[in-house]
Amino acid sequence: MYADRIVKFGERFQGRLDSTLLQGALDYVGYSEESLAFEILCDHICEYDVSISDEEYAEAIQLALDMGFSLEEGPFKHLKGLKS
């Protein structure tokens, strides 16, 4: 249901996030694990201090909300500090 949105979001980080990490996270989409793929992708963005634009941040937050994630937990609460 969210697969296309997650892949498009992830592709925006090509060149800013190690390609192996990016592809590893996005591979979960192919196994119908969209929630896990998005959470891992956001974990990597936070762990490796990848700066995100305001637009990317808004997209990530909206996707997290649409998927039913809590913005007070996990990597989502840390994304705001990475905005460029």
C-alpha positions as CSV (number, residue, x, y, z in Angstrom):
1,M,0.0,0.0,0.0
2,Y,2.9,2.4,0.8
3,A,5.5,0.6,-1.2
4,D,5.8,3.2,-4.0
5,R,5.9,6.1,-1.6
6,I,8.7,4.5,0.5
7,V,10.8,3.7,-2.6
8,K,10.4,7.2,-4.0
9,F,11.3,8.7,-0.6
10,G,14.3,6.4,-0.3
11,E,15.5,7.2,-3.8
12,R,15.8,10.9,-2.7
13,F,18.8,9.8,-0.5
14,Q,20.9,8.3,-3.3
15,G,24.3,9.8,-3.0
16,R,23.7,10.9,0.6
17,L,23.2,7.6,2.2
18,D,25.5,4.6,1.6
19,S,24.0,2.7,-1.4
20,T,24.2,-0.7,0.4
21,L,22.3,0.6,3.4
22,L,19.7,2.3,1.2
23,Q,19.1,-0.7,-0.9
24,G,19.1,-3.0,2.1
25,A,16.3,-1.0,3.6
26,L,14.3,-0.7,0.4
27,D,14.7,-4.5,-0.2
28,Y,12.1,-5.1,2.5
29,V,9.5,-3.4,0.4
30,G,9.8,-6.4,-2.0
31,Y,9.0,-8.7,0.8
32,S,5.8,-6.8,1.7
33,E,7.5,-5.4,4.8
34,E,6.8,-1.7,4.0
35,S,6.7,-0.6,7.7
36,L,10.0,-2.3,8.4
37,A,11.5,-0.8,5.3
38,F,10.5,2.7,6.2
39,E,11.6,2.4,9.8
40,I,15.0,1.0,8.8
41,L,15.4,3.8,6.2
42,C,14.7,6.4,8.8
43,D,17.0,4.7,11.3
44,H,19.8,4.9,8.8
45,I,19.1,8.5,8.0
46,C,19.3,9.3,11.8
47,E,22.2,7.0,12.6
48,Y,24.4,8.4,9.8
49,D,23.4,12.1,10.3
50,V,22.1,12.4,6.8
51,S,20.7,16.0,6.4
52,I,17.1,16.2,5.1
53,S,15.4,19.1,3.6
54,D,12.2,20.6,5.0
55,E,10.3,19.0,2.1
56,E,11.8,15.6,2.9
57,Y,11.1,16.0,6.5
58,A,7.4,16.8,5.8
59,E,7.2,13.8,3.5
60,A,8.7,11.5,6.1
61,I,6.4,12.7,8.9
62,Q,3.3,12.4,6.7
63,L,4.3,8.9,5.6
64,A,4.9,7.9,9.2
65,L,1.5,9.3,10.3
66,D,-0.2,7.6,7.3
67,M,1.4,4.3,8.3
68,G,0.3,4.7,11.9
69,F,3.7,5.2,13.5
70,S,4.1,7.3,16.6
71,L,6.2,10.4,16.1
72,E,7.3,10.1,19.7
73,E,9.1,6.8,19.2
74,G,11.8,5.3,17.2
75,P,13.7,7.1,14.5
76,F,10.8,9.5,13.7
77,K,11.4,11.6,16.8
78,H,15.0,12.2,15.8
79,L,14.4,13.2,12.2
80,K,13.6,16.9,13.0
81,G,17.2,17.4,14.3
82,L,18.6,16.4,10.9
83,K,16.8,19.0,8.8
84,S,19.2,21.1,6.8
